[in-house]
Amino acid sequence: MAIIDRVKYDGPANVLVWRYPPDDLSWGTQVVVNQSQEAVFFSGGRALDVLGPGTHTLRTANLPLLRSFIKAPFGGETPFAAEIYYVNKAVNLDVKWGTNSPIPVLDPKFNVFLPVRAFGQFGIQIADARSFIVQLSATNPQFTSEQLANYFRGVLLTKAKDYIAETILKQRINLLEVTAHLEDMSSGIQTKLEGEFAKYGVKLVNFYLNSVDVPEDDDTVVRLKKILADRAELDILGDKYQQKRTFDVMEKAAGNEGGGAGAGLGAGMGLGAGLGMGQMMAGAMGQMNQGGPAAAGAGAKFCVQCGKSLVSGAKFCAECGAKLG
């Protein structure tokens, strides 16, 4: 049996727990523990002594709990069976998380359900090495931060989604403007999660909600953004908005007529639409000078499509763009 005289581990930052492969140690072996590590001794399936940073020589006086489970040597370097788990206690700030599918959340401002996605990252540190190994990493040769994220994914997503939906409803936050609230929401979610992590010897150093968004190609989102764009245009143009809409309707009607009957006919219809629009505008100005729509009297005509009053001599309805007979 080979005598192990020195034990040490230098591994990547994402490895949280690493088990030293051999279990045949001997009294007198040196165990080197780096500044950001702890070494936990197991024997007979039980977690016993814990060594902090530094160079330790295995002696019965140094490991009182381990000595009680293993026959103490009567002289020389007597081999014994024990497992050493190195625990990385450095802070890991780059553990990613995110919703695997959008969650429906009722937008309190527009009263429609929108599919919400959330993404972010959090930082962890193993605070209790013994508790962490016993409850999570167990007998695995190594345990990584990715495995830890998978273990906590269920509780993390449940609490994060509930908090996001609850906050949006209570504070009446528009989902299209939620970015301004990410910092406060991050702190709230961290508070809810700290106790869950602490049960397993893990300290939740920080928690960041980097983004809460909706898919750009979702039908409801597309329609909502179109409505908001139209509203913004109305606010900017003011009284001129209806006039612009009239021009848009007339232009569209002329284009539809022209596209259905060849280039010559299209040109003619486009000209007719232009003349009709000119007559409509002239008639509207005349009504304004004569005191408004009331001046039309009993001879007023109405559009058969939308029921709105018509300007005398107009070829198209100013409201819906329907062609007049």
ABEGO torsion letter per residue (X at the ends): XBBBABBBBBBBAABABBBBABABBBBGBBBBBBAABBBBBBBGGBBBBBBBBEBBBBBAAABAAAAAABBBBAEEBBBBBBBBBBBBABBBAABBBBBABBBBBBBAAAGBBBBBBBBBBBBBBBABAAAAAAAAAEABABBBAAAAAAAAAAAAAAAAAAAAAAAAAAAGBBAAAAAAAAAAAAAAAAAAAAAAAAAAGBBBABBBBABBBBBAABAAAAAAAAAAAAAAAAAAAEAAAAAAAAAAAAAAAAAAAAAAAEAAAAAAAAAAAAAAAAAAAAAAAAAAAAGEAAAAEAABBBBAAAGBBBBBGBABBAAAGBBBX
